Amino acid sequence: MFMNTRMAYRWRKVFKLSVIRIDDVRIAARRPEFVQSITKSLYKETYETYERVLLRAAVVPGDRVLEIGAGIGLTGLLAARLAGPAGSVVSYEANPALKDVIQDNYALNADAPRPELRMKMITADGDSKPFHVAENLLSSSLYQRFDAVAGAQTAIEVPSQTFADALAEVRPDILAMDVEGAEADLLTSPVPEGVRAMVVELHPHVIGAERTEALLASLTAQGFTMEMRMRKNVLLRRQE
């Protein structure tokens, strides 16, 4: 497995492949919007590695999945494949700079189930707030970051929808969330009983270790147990 991935990386790098396949999902790996690190992580298949592993452990055919933080669309497309034709995936993304990237990746997978994309920011109260678009795109967040990874940031206003409304509308079995720190604002609210499991990327480097631990404690109090943890990514399953 390691050798195959390493050889694939070398092949992709040498031939500068523009479209590659990861987890049976076709994805554009070279785009003018991407900084070099994004293309490299896609070529090496390290882009959202742990989130993809946890999604495969959580999603079963027929599931309804609510994804908050679509990124470039890869994880939502994977969730849609796992949920199958009988399931459904609704993906929210706040960063308007990623809209064309996501839609183009969806088009590359026109022969398979695809998410429904909604270009909105999910917040606890639904109020309009500044969204900080980062130079590397994938570190864009409700929170302004002060680290070299994010790079320069531009604050913009984007449409917002409440977390409660999204949950009520989609009625998900699975919740997938990668929102660069905003998980601490969203997941302390009650999660509907219909949500069987959650795949969440935590961001203690953005919101601090104390808020992260408080978030996990709140989810434990709501009946979730941590089934798997892979670095900053966790799979939480509701106790039966």
C-alpha positions as CSV (number, residue, x, y, z in Angstrom):
1,M,0.0,0.0,0.0
2,F,2.8,2.4,1.0
3,M,4.8,1.5,-2.1
4,N,1.8,1.9,-4.4
5,T,1.0,5.3,-3.0
6,R,4.6,6.4,-3.2
7,M,4.9,5.3,-6.8
8,A,1.6,6.9,-7.7
9,Y,2.9,10.2,-6.2
10,R,6.1,10.0,-8.4
11,W,4.1,9.2,-11.5
12,R,1.7,12.1,-10.9
13,K,4.5,14.5,-10.2
14,V,6.6,13.6,-13.2
15,F,3.7,13.8,-15.6
16,K,1.9,16.7,-13.8
17,L,-1.4,15.0,-14.0
18,S,-4.3,17.4,-13.8
19,V,-6.9,14.8,-12.8
20,I,-6.3,11.8,-10.5
21,R,-8.3,9.2,-8.6
22,I,-8.5,8.9,-4.8
23,D,-10.8,6.4,-3.1
24,D,-12.4,5.8,-6.5
25,V,-13.2,9.6,-6.7
26,R,-11.9,11.6,-9.7
27,I,-10.5,14.9,-8.5
28,A,-8.7,17.8,-10.1
29,A,-5.2,18.0,-8.6
30,R,-3.8,21.0,-10.5
31,R,-5.7,24.2,-10.6
32,P,-4.6,27.9,-10.7
33,E,-6.4,28.5,-7.3
34,F,-4.2,25.9,-5.6
35,V,-1.0,26.6,-3.7
36,Q,1.6,24.0,-4.3
37,S,0.9,22.2,-1.0
38,I,-2.6,21.3,-2.0
39,T,-1.5,19.7,-5.3
40,K,1.3,17.8,-3.4
41,S,-1.2,16.5,-0.8
42,L,-3.5,15.3,-3.5
43,Y,-0.7,13.6,-5.4
44,K,0.5,11.9,-2.2
45,E,-3.1,11.0,-1.2
46,T,-2.6,12.7,2.1
47,Y,-5.4,15.2,1.6
48,E,-7.9,14.6,4.4
49,T,-6.5,11.1,4.9
50,Y,-7.9,10.6,8.3
51,E,-11.3,12.1,7.6
52,R,-11.6,9.7,4.6
53,V,-10.7,6.7,6.8
54,L,-13.3,7.8,9.4
55,L,-16.0,8.4,6.8
56,R,-15.5,4.9,5.5
57,A,-16.0,3.6,9.0
58,A,-19.1,5.6,9.6
59,V,-21.2,5.9,6.4
60,V,-23.3,2.9,5.2
61,P,-25.6,2.6,2.1
62,G,-28.8,4.6,2.5
63,D,-27.3,7.2,5.0
64,R,-28.2,10.8,4.8
65,V,-25.0,12.9,5.4
66,L,-24.7,16.5,6.3
67,E,-21.2,17.8,5.5
68,I,-20.3,21.3,6.8
69,G,-17.0,22.4,5.2
70,A,-16.9,20.8,1.7
71,G,-13.3,21.9,1.0
72,I,-12.6,20.9,-2.6
73,G,-15.4,18.4,-2.7
74,L,-13.4,15.1,-2.3
75,T,-14.8,14.1,1.1
76,G,-18.4,14.9,0.1
77,L,-18.0,12.8,-3.1
78,L,-16.6,9.9,-1.0
79,A,-19.5,10.2,1.4
80,A,-22.0,10.1,-1.5
81,R,-20.3,7.0,-2.9
82,L,-20.5,5.3,0.4
83,A,-24.2,6.3,1.0
84,G,-25.0,5.1,-2.5
85,P,-28.0,5.9,-4.7
86,A,-30.4,5.3,-1.8
87,G,-28.6,7.8,0.4
88,S,-28.0,11.5,0.1
89,V,-25.3,14.1,0.9
90,V,-25.8,17.8,1.4
91,S,-22.5,19.8,1.5
92,Y,-22.1,23.3,2.8
93,E,-19.1,25.5,2.0
94,A,-18.7,29.1,3.0
95,N,-15.7,30.0,0.9
96,P,-16.9,31.4,-2.5
97,A,-13.4,30.9,-3.9
98,L,-14.0,27.1,-3.8
99,K,-17.3,27.1,-5.6
100,D,-15.9,26.4,-9.1
101,V,-13.4,23.9,-7.7
102,I,-16.1,21.9,-6.1
103,Q,-18.5,22.1,-9.0
104,D,-15.8,21.0,-11.4
105,N,-14.9,18.0,-9.2
106,Y,-18.6,17.1,-9.0
107,A,-18.7,17.2,-12.8
108,L,-15.7,14.8,-13.0
109,N,-17.9,12.3,-11.1
110,A,-21.1,12.7,-13.1
111,D,-21.5,8.9,-13.3
112,A,-21.8,8.5,-9.6
113,P,-23.9,9.9,-6.7
114,R,-22.9,13.5,-5.9
115,P,-23.7,15.8,-3.0
116,E,-26.1,18.8,-3.2
117,L,-23.8,21.8,-2.8
118,R,-25.0,24.9,-0.8
119,M,-22.6,27.9,-0.7
120,K,-23.4,29.2,2.7
121,M,-21.7,29.6,6.1
122,I,-23.3,27.5,8.9
123,T,-23.5,29.5,12.2
124,A,-25.2,29.0,15.6
125,D,-27.4,32.1,15.2
126,G,-27.6,32.6,11.4
127,D,-26.3,36.1,11.6
128,S,-23.9,37.4,8.9
129,K,-20.3,37.4,10.1
130,P,-16.9,38.1,8.5
131,F,-15.4,35.0,6.9
132,H,-11.7,35.0,6.5
133,V,-10.5,33.7,3.1
134,A,-7.0,32.4,3.5
135,E,-4.3,32.5,0.9
136,N,-4.1,28.7,0.9
137,L,-7.9,28.4,0.6
138,L,-8.3,25.4,2.9
139,S,-7.5,27.3,6.1
140,S,-10.3,29.8,5.5
141,S,-12.4,30.2,8.6
142,L,-14.9,32.2,10.6
143,Y,-11.8,32.8,12.8
144,Q,-8.9,34.9,11.7
145,R,-5.8,32.9,12.0
146,F,-2.3,34.2,12.7
147,D,-0.1,31.3,11.5
148,A,2.1,30.8,8.4
149,V,-0.1,27.9,7.1
150,A,-3.1,30.1,6.5
151,G,-1.0,32.9,5.0
152,A,-2.6,36.3,4.1
153,Q,-6.4,36.5,4.7
154,T,-9.2,38.6,3.4
155,A,-12.4,39.2,5.4
156,I,-15.6,39.0,3.4
157,E,-19.4,38.7,4.1
158,V,-21.1,35.4,3.1
159,P,-24.7,34.2,3.4
160,S,-25.4,32.3,6.6
161,Q,-27.8,29.6,7.8
162,T,-28.3,28.3,11.3
163,F,-27.0,25.0,12.3
164,A,-30.4,24.0,13.7
165,D,-32.1,24.8,10.4
166,A,-29.6,22.7,8.4
167,L,-30.1,19.8,10.8
168,A,-33.8,20.0,10.7
169,E,-33.9,20.2,6.9
170,V,-31.4,17.5,6.1
171,R,-32.2,15.2,9.0
172,P,-28.8,13.5,8.8
173,D,-27.8,10.1,10.0
174,I,-24.1,11.2,9.8
175,L,-22.6,14.6,10.4
176,A,-19.2,15.4,8.9
177,M,-17.6,18.7,9.9
178,D,-14.4,20.5,9.1
179,V,-14.9,24.2,9.8
180,E,-11.5,25.3,11.0
181,G,-12.5,26.0,14.6
182,A,-16.2,26.8,14.3
183,E,-17.0,23.3,15.6
184,A,-16.7,24.8,19.1
185,D,-19.6,27.2,18.3
186,L,-21.8,24.7,16.6
187,L,-21.5,21.4,18.5
188,T,-22.2,22.6,22.0
189,S,-25.8,23.0,20.8
190,P,-28.0,19.8,21.1
191,V,-27.4,17.4,18.3
192,P,-30.7,15.7,17.2
193,E,-31.2,12.1,18.2
194,G,-31.3,11.0,14.6
195,V,-27.6,11.7,14.2
196,R,-26.0,8.3,14.6
197,A,-22.4,9.3,14.2
198,M,-20.1,12.3,13.6
199,V,-16.8,12.7,11.8
200,V,-15.2,15.9,13.1
201,E,-11.8,17.5,12.5
202,L,-10.8,19.3,15.7
203,H,-8.7,22.5,15.6
204,P,-7.1,23.1,19.0
205,H,-4.4,25.1,17.3
206,V,-7.1,27.6,16.3
207,I,-9.5,27.7,19.3
208,G,-7.2,26.3,22.0
209,A,-7.0,23.0,23.9
210,E,-9.4,24.1,26.6
211,R,-12.3,24.8,24.2
212,T,-11.6,21.6,22.3
213,E,-11.8,19.5,25.5
214,A,-15.0,21.4,26.5
215,L,-16.5,20.5,23.1
216,L,-15.7,16.8,23.5
217,A,-17.1,16.8,27.1
218,S,-20.3,18.4,25.7
219,L,-20.7,15.7,23.1
220,T,-20.0,13.0,25.7
221,A,-22.8,14.5,27.8
222,Q,-25.1,14.3,24.7
223,G,-24.5,10.5,24.5
224,F,-21.6,10.3,22.0
225,T,-18.5,8.1,22.6
226,M,-15.2,8.4,20.7
227,E,-14.9,5.3,18.6
228,M,-11.8,6.4,16.7
229,R,-9.3,9.2,16.9
230,M,-6.7,9.9,14.2
231,R,-4.7,12.9,15.1
232,K,-7.1,15.8,15.0
233,N,-10.0,13.8,13.5
234,V,-12.5,11.9,15.6
235,L,-15.3,9.5,14.9
236,L,-18.0,9.9,17.5
237,R,-20.9,7.4,17.7
238,R,-24.0,7.8,19.7
239,Q,-24.6,5.2,22.4
240,E,-27.5,2.9,21.9
